[in-house]
């Protein structure tokens, strides 16, 4: 998980972490990458950070 938190509120980050841990513990054992809930959460977070960087006119760190 990237450490960049640009555009992510504290409430979002807390709920995201709870959802991630919940999926890790109670989620399915293995799925393909397109259907994996953990990967979906990570992609959602990356999209939000990229959108915040685009709105601010900055470039995300590599």
C-alpha positions as CSV (number, residue, x, y, z in Angstrom):
1,X,0.0,0.0,0.0
2,X,1.3,3.4,-0.9
3,X,2.0,5.8,1.9
4,X,0.6,8.8,-0.1
5,X,-2.5,10.1,1.7
6,X,-3.2,13.1,-0.6
7,X,-6.9,13.8,-0.7
8,X,-7.9,11.1,1.8
9,X,-9.7,12.2,4.9
10,X,-9.0,10.7,8.3
11,X,-12.4,9.1,8.4
12,X,-11.9,7.5,4.9
13,X,-8.5,6.2,6.0
14,X,-9.9,4.7,9.2
15,X,-12.8,3.0,7.4
16,X,-10.6,1.8,4.6
17,X,-8.3,0.1,7.1
18,X,-11.2,-1.5,8.8
19,X,-12.6,-2.8,5.5
20,X,-9.1,-4.0,4.4
21,X,-8.6,-5.9,7.6
22,X,-12.1,-7.3,7.5
23,X,-11.6,-8.6,3.9
24,X,-8.2,-10.0,4.9
25,X,-9.7,-11.9,7.8
26,X,-13.2,-12.8,6.7
27,X,-12.9,-12.5,2.9
28,X,-12.5,-15.3,0.3
29,X,-9.3,-17.4,0.3
30,X,-8.2,-16.7,-3.3
31,X,-9.7,-15.1,-6.3
32,X,-8.4,-13.9,-9.6
33,X,-7.0,-10.3,-9.5
34,X,-10.1,-8.8,-11.1
35,X,-12.4,-10.1,-8.4
36,X,-10.1,-10.0,-5.3
37,X,-11.7,-7.6,-2.7
38,X,-8.3,-6.6,-1.3
39,X,-7.0,-5.6,-4.8
40,X,-10.2,-3.7,-5.4
41,X,-9.7,-1.7,-2.2
42,X,-6.1,-0.9,-3.2
43,X,-7.2,0.2,-6.7
44,X,-9.9,2.4,-5.3
45,X,-7.4,4.1,-2.9
46,X,-4.9,4.6,-5.8
47,X,-7.6,6.1,-7.9
48,X,-8.7,8.6,-5.2
49,X,-5.1,9.6,-4.6
50,X,-4.4,10.1,-8.3
51,X,-7.6,12.1,-8.6
52,X,-6.6,14.4,-5.7
53,X,-3.1,14.9,-7.3
54,X,-4.7,15.7,-10.6
55,X,-7.1,18.2,-9.0
56,X,-4.2,19.8,-7.1
57,X,-1.9,19.9,-10.2
58,X,0.8,17.8,-8.5
59,X,2.4,14.6,-9.5
60,X,2.2,11.5,-7.3
61,X,5.4,10.1,-6.0
62,X,6.7,7.0,-7.8
